């Protein structure tokens, strides 16, 4: 009877590839190196601004536990208002 936990030939090939890739990237053998992408698109920049603002709110409120969603939502609203006001100013419109 075959052991269902044992890997198949295809999985062995994948493991070999993983070992080769990790040795090229400097990660320990058998571990995949964390690939970082340096994206700077609008969505990535927006998320980074929200993350920084949410962190600041969290610290300002004494670092309470379990309020991350509230801080994130407030930071997103703040960021979107800032963005819309900047867009209005660029078009010569008064902020709302």
N, C-alpha and C positions, 0 to 999 in steps of 0.2 A: 504494500500500500504506500502511495506517495504521500509525503508530508506536504500539506497545503501551505505551510509557512515558508518552505524553501523557495528560493527565487528561481525563476526560469532563465533560460539562456538570454533572452532579450533583456531582462532586468540586470543580468550580470554585465552586459555590454554597457548599459546605462551607468552602472556603478563605475566601470572602468573610465568612461567618459568623464564622470563627475570627479574622479580622482585626478585625471589629467588636467581638467579645467582648474581644479583647486590648487594644483601644484604650480600652475602658471600664474595664478593670481596671488599666491602667497598664503592662502587659507590652509589650515591644517588638513592633512589627508583625510578624505572621507567627508569633508564638510564643504558645502558650497560657499563660495565667497559671496558676500552681500554686494550685489551690483547696485551702484548708485547712478541715478540719471540726473544730470544737471539740467533739468528743464526749467525754462524761465517764461513759460507761456502765461497768459493772463490768469488762468485758473490756478496755476501754481503760485503765482505772486499773490493772488487774492487769499488763498489758503494760508500762506505764510504771514500775511498781515493780520488775518483773523487769529491765527495761533498766538502771535505776539501780544495782541490786544487782550485775548482771553487769559493769557498767562498774567498779564499786568492786573487785570480785574481780580483774578484769583489771589494774587499776592496782596493787593490793596484791601481785600476783604478778610485777610488773615489766614489764607490758605485753607479754606474749609473743604472737607471731604464731601464727595457726592454732588458737587455743584458744577461739574465740568460742562454739562449740557447747557445750563443757564448761562454760564460765562461765554460759551461758544456762540450761542444764539445772540446774546447782547453784542458781542464783538462783531458778528456778521452784520447785524443791523447797523452798527456804528460805521463799519467799513463801507457798506453799500451807500449809506447817506453821504459819507465823505466823497465817494466816487461820483455820485450823482451831482453833488454840489460843485465838484471840480469840473465836471462836464458842462454844467450850466454856466459856470464862470468863463469857461473857454469859448462858449457860444455867445457870450455877452448877455446872458439872462441873469436875473436876480435869483439868489438861492431861496428855496422854499422853506 
